[in-house]
């Protein structure tokens, strides 16, 4: 690969750099101050697991001595959305060879956004090289953030109380983003009802898995009849503009045909 390929991929990944370093550092601090493990386990998790929300969730679950089965199910349900990311990139990753496995592994929310938003040429091999470099850069940013935060928390003495709220804040933002992009409030009410129900009826060690399971069943039950509501809202002004442009182009084409002999 040429030097320009590395430079182009780096420039494309810059927005993720400025997000992953502070968020990774927050995870590193939470990890080092919450668990009695060596600081280098934090960047190791970024290398092997590489799931921002999943890693923060894992720390919270390990703090409460949650069983490994519950941790696995919670991580799986939290990251199940990546299955749909992969389906939309099957054609882009076709024929990627040895890079394909890593492209699948490194497909985070932010990486997916970059790969699907950037312009592509007809040179599939070159584009797959760019996909690989962007994915690699993003993971390196995350590992560096995890290492920096964990090392600082392990080396320096400071009051890190309250920083574990980073996980709560992250999920609040994700919830708000989902609320704004969808046309129904049902998922939020379903999750709230499931959470309240399990808090009152289920032992604390099993509450998370049961709540996630109930919410998933409720969403699958009502999805067929409300499928049209689970699509991102469209900017009406953009649609109107596109319709006007289409009509104008059609009128011009019709007028041109009328002037032909």
N, C-alpha and C positions, 0 to 999 in steps of 0.2 A: 504494500500500500504506500502511496506517495505521502509526502509531508503535508500536502494540501488537504488530503482526506482527513488526517488527524486534526488539522486546524479547523476545518469546516465542522467536523463533529463536535469539537470543543466549543465552538461558538454557538452551535445549536443547543448544547446542553447547559449553557450558562444559567438560564433561569432555574434549572434544577439545582445547580451548585449553590445558589444563594438560598435555596429552601432546605436542601438536605444537610448542609453543614450545621445550622442552628438546631434543626429538629433532631439530627443525629446526636449532637452534643447534649441536648436535653435528655434523650434516651440514655446516653452514657452516664450522665449525672444521676438520673433516677436509678439506673442499674447499680452503680457503685455505692449509692447511699442507702439502697433498700435491701440488697442481697449481700451476703457474706461470701462473695466470690472474688477471684483475682480480677483486676481491672481489664486485663486483655481478653476476658471472656466476652465482653461487650462487642469489640470489633469482630471477634470470631463469630458471634451471632449474626452480625451484619454480613459476614462472608458466606455463612452456611444457610441461614434462614432468609435474610434480606427481605423483611416485611416490616415496614415502619410501625403501623398500627398493631400488627401481630406481635412484634417484639415488646412493645409497651404493654400489651395485654398479657403476654407471657410473664413479664415481671410482676404484674399485679396478681396473677394467679399463683405464681410461685411464692409470693409473700404470704398468701393465705393457705399455703400447703395444699393446693388443689391437686387432685389426682391426675396422673398423666393422661388418662382417657378423656377427662373433662377438658384438659388443656388442648389435646389434639382436636376434639370436636369443635371447641370454640375457635381455634385457629382456622380450621377447615371452613366453618360457616362464615367466618369473617372475611376470608379471602376467596370464597367461591366465585365472586364476580370475575376473577381473572380467567375463568373458563370461557366467558363470553368475549373477553378481550382477545384471547387466542383464536377464537373462531373467526373474528373479523380480519385477522392477519394471516390466515392460512395461505392465501395466494402470494402475499408479500414474502413469506418465509419459505415458499416452495423452492426446493433445490439449493437451500442454503448450506447443505453439507454439514460439516462438523460444528458450524456456528449455530445451527438450528436449536440444539438442546439448550445452549446458553441463552439464546434469544427468548426461548420459552420461560426459562428459569428467571430471567431478569426483567420480566414484563410487569413492572409496577404501574400504578396509576399515572404517575408523572411521565414515565418512559413511554407508555402507551399514547399519552397525549402528544408527546413530541413526534413519535413515529408516524402517527396518523395525520398530523397537522402539517408536516413539512412537505414541500413540493418534491416530486419524484420524476426521474428521467426514465427512459426506456431501457437503460442499461441495468438489468436486474442484479447482476453480480456486484456492480459498484454500489448500488443502493443497499444491498444486503451488508456490504462492508460498512457503510455508514450506520445502518441499524445496529450492527455489532459494536461499533466504537461508541455510539451514543449510549447504548445499554451498559457497556463497560465503564465509561466515564461516570455515569450516574451511580453505579454501585460503588465505585471508588470514592465518590463524594460522601456517600452514606457511611462507608466504613471509616473514613477519616473523621467524620463528625462523631461517630460512636467512640472511636479511640480517644479523640480530644476531650470529650466530655467525661469519659470514665477516668482517664488519666488525671485530669484536673481535680476531679472529685476525690480521687484516691491520694493525690499528692498534697493538695492544698486543704486547709481547714477553713470551712465556711459553712454558714447555715443554709442548708438546702431544703429546709422544711417548706412544703407547699409546692415544690417543683413537680411532684408526682401528678399535680393537676394538669400537666401537659397532656396526659392521656384523655382526661375528661374533656379538655378544651378541644382536642383533636376530633373526638367523636361528636361534640356539639357542632363543630364546623361541618363535618360530614353530613350530619342530620339536616342542618340548614340548607346545604347545597342540594341534597336530595329533595327537600321540601320545595325549594325554588324551581327545580327542574321538572318536577312532576305536577300533575294536575289533580291529585287526590291526596287527602290526609290520612287515608286508611292505614298505611304502614306505620305511621307515627302512633295512631291510637291503638293499633294492634300490639305494637311493642310496649306501650305504656300499660295496657290492660294485662298483658302477659307478665310484665315485671311486678305489678302490684299483686297479681294472683299468686305467683310463686313465692313472693315475700311472705304472704300470709299463710300459705298452705304447705310449702316444700322446705325441707331442711336446707340450711345455708350452703352446705357442700355440693348440692345438686341444683341450686337455683338457676345458675347461668345456663346450663345445658337445657334444662326444661323450658326456660323462658325463650331461648332461641328456637327450640323445637316447636313450641306453640305458635310463635310468630311465623315461622316458616310454613307450618300447616295452614294457618289463617290466610297467608298471602297466596299460597297455591290454590286454596279453595275458592277464593273470590277472583283470581286473576282472569279466567276465561271470559267472564261477563264484564270485566272492567279493563280489558286489555288496552283499549284506546286511551285510557287515562295514564298509562305508564309509558308515555312518550314525552320527550322534552318539549316544552312550550316553544312555539315559533314566534319570532318577532313579526308582528302583523305588518309593520311598516316595510320590512324587507320583502314580505310576500307580495304586498301591493305593488312595490316598485318593480319586482320581478315580473308580475302580471302585466303591468303597464309596458315594460320593455318588450315582453313577448308579443303583446297586441300590436305595438307600434311596428315591430319587425314584420309581423304578419301582414299588416296593412301595406307596408312598403313593398313587400313581395307581391301582394295582390295587384297593387297599382302598376308595378313593373310588368306583370303578366298582361295587364289590360293594354299597355302601350305597345306590346309586341304585335307584329303583323300576323 
